[in-house]
């Protein structure tokens, strides 16, 4: 059964290998990850579980009062294409809406078709393409009356 909750300090050792695999350009270390995790005014770490097993996580950064950036969403390979990413994104967007965010931005690699399709289903729109780094920027205006639930 899928569940959504805040990441705990003990989860960081499980999340770090996923960050290194999916976001290797960040050069993330456990020390850096712990520092971000403890900075709760700027960062929010959330996870999706399969029963009690970590299936994936999201890192959100608050850039301004009403603006949040999803720095990363990653789902373990064994849980991909099973609805965990959709479930995580739905819950992240609902939580951000409850927290007063009015806009969410994120970056996605040009060749990550699955992630792009998911974001577009939720209404994210591409607003910038960086042809050098092959990364596109997407944004979504949040509406406090939206539920962010979409058919698979």
C-alpha positions as CSV (number, residue, x, y, z in Angstrom):
1,X,0.0,0.0,0.0
2,X,1.3,3.5,-0.9
3,X,1.9,6.0,1.8
4,X,3.2,9.6,1.8
5,X,5.1,11.2,4.7
6,X,8.0,13.5,5.6
7,X,11.5,12.0,5.2
8,X,13.1,11.2,8.5
9,X,16.8,11.6,9.4
10,X,17.2,7.8,9.2
11,X,16.0,7.8,5.6
12,X,18.9,9.9,4.3
13,X,21.3,7.0,3.9
14,X,18.7,5.3,1.7
15,X,18.0,8.4,-0.3
16,X,21.6,9.4,-1.0
17,X,22.4,6.5,-3.4
18,X,19.2,7.5,-5.4
19,X,20.4,11.1,-5.5
20,X,23.9,10.0,-6.7
21,X,22.4,7.8,-9.4
22,X,19.6,10.2,-10.7
23,X,21.2,13.6,-10.0
24,X,24.9,12.8,-10.2
25,X,25.7,16.4,-11.2
26,X,24.8,17.6,-7.7
27,X,27.8,15.9,-6.2
28,X,25.7,15.4,-3.0
29,X,27.4,14.0,0.1
30,X,25.7,12.7,3.3
31,X,26.9,15.8,5.1
32,X,25.5,18.2,2.5
33,X,22.2,16.2,2.5
34,X,21.9,16.4,6.3
35,X,22.6,20.1,6.2
36,X,19.8,20.6,3.7
37,X,17.5,18.3,5.6
38,X,18.0,20.3,8.8
39,X,17.3,23.6,7.1
40,X,13.5,23.2,7.4
41,X,12.8,26.8,6.6
42,X,14.3,26.4,3.1
43,X,14.0,22.7,2.3
44,X,11.3,20.0,2.6
45,X,11.9,16.3,2.0
46,X,9.0,14.0,1.4
47,X,8.8,10.3,0.6
48,X,6.5,7.7,-0.8
49,X,6.5,4.3,0.7
50,X,5.4,0.8,-0.4
51,X,4.1,-0.5,3.0
52,X,7.1,0.5,5.1
53,X,9.7,0.3,2.3
54,X,11.0,3.6,0.7
55,X,9.9,3.8,-2.9
56,X,11.0,7.3,-3.7
57,X,11.4,10.9,-2.5
58,X,11.0,14.5,-3.4
59,X,13.1,17.5,-2.4
60,X,11.4,20.9,-2.4
61,X,13.2,24.2,-2.0
62,X,11.3,27.4,-1.0
63,X,12.8,30.2,-3.1
64,X,10.4,33.0,-2.2
65,X,7.3,33.4,0.0
66,X,4.9,31.8,-2.6
67,X,7.4,30.1,-4.9
68,X,8.7,26.6,-4.5
69,X,11.1,24.6,-6.7
70,X,11.0,20.8,-6.8
71,X,14.7,20.1,-6.9
72,X,14.2,16.4,-7.5
73,X,11.7,13.6,-7.6
74,X,13.2,10.1,-7.8
75,X,11.5,6.7,-7.7
76,X,13.5,3.5,-7.2
77,X,13.6,1.5,-10.4
78,X,11.6,-1.4,-8.9
79,X,8.7,1.0,-8.2
80,X,8.7,2.9,-11.5
81,X,5.7,2.8,-13.9
82,X,3.5,1.7,-11.0
83,X,2.0,5.0,-9.9
84,X,4.4,6.0,-7.2
85,X,5.7,9.1,-9.0
86,X,2.1,10.3,-9.6
87,X,1.1,9.6,-6.0
88,X,4.2,11.5,-4.7
89,X,3.7,14.4,-7.0
90,X,0.0,14.7,-6.1
91,X,0.8,14.8,-2.5
92,X,3.6,17.2,-2.9
93,X,1.4,19.6,-4.8
94,X,-1.4,19.4,-2.3
95,X,1.0,20.0,0.6
96,X,2.6,23.0,-1.2
97,X,-0.9,24.4,-1.9
98,X,-1.8,24.0,1.8
99,X,1.4,25.8,2.7
100,X,0.5,28.8,0.6
101,X,2.7,28.3,-2.5
102,X,1.2,29.9,-5.6
103,X,3.8,28.6,-8.1
104,X,6.0,25.6,-8.5
105,X,8.9,25.2,-10.8
106,X,11.1,22.3,-11.7
107,X,13.8,21.2,-14.1
108,X,13.7,18.0,-16.2
109,X,16.2,16.5,-18.5
110,X,15.3,16.8,-22.1
111,X,15.4,13.0,-22.6
112,X,13.3,12.0,-19.5
113,X,10.1,11.4,-21.4
114,X,8.3,9.6,-18.6
115,X,8.9,12.5,-16.1
116,X,7.9,15.1,-18.7
117,X,4.7,13.3,-19.5
118,X,3.8,13.1,-15.8
119,X,4.5,16.8,-15.2
120,X,2.4,17.7,-18.3
121,X,-0.5,15.6,-17.0
122,X,-0.5,17.7,-13.9
123,X,-0.5,20.9,-15.9
124,X,3.1,21.9,-15.8
125,X,4.1,24.0,-18.8
126,X,7.6,24.3,-20.3
127,X,8.8,27.9,-20.2
128,X,12.5,27.6,-20.9
129,X,14.8,25.2,-22.8
130,X,18.5,25.1,-22.0
131,X,19.9,23.5,-25.2
132,X,23.5,23.5,-23.7
133,X,22.7,21.5,-20.5
134,X,19.7,19.7,-22.2
135,X,17.4,20.6,-19.4
136,X,13.9,22.2,-19.6
137,X,12.3,24.4,-17.0
138,X,8.6,23.8,-16.2
139,X,6.2,25.8,-14.1
140,X,2.8,25.3,-12.6
141,X,0.5,27.9,-11.1
142,X,-1.1,26.4,-8.0
143,X,-4.8,26.9,-7.3
144,X,-5.9,26.3,-3.7
145,X,-9.1,24.7,-5.1
146,X,-7.4,22.1,-7.3
147,X,-7.0,18.6,-6.0
148,X,-4.1,17.6,-8.3
149,X,-5.5,14.1,-8.9
150,X,-5.4,12.8,-12.5
151,X,-6.3,9.5,-14.1
152,X,-3.3,7.4,-14.9
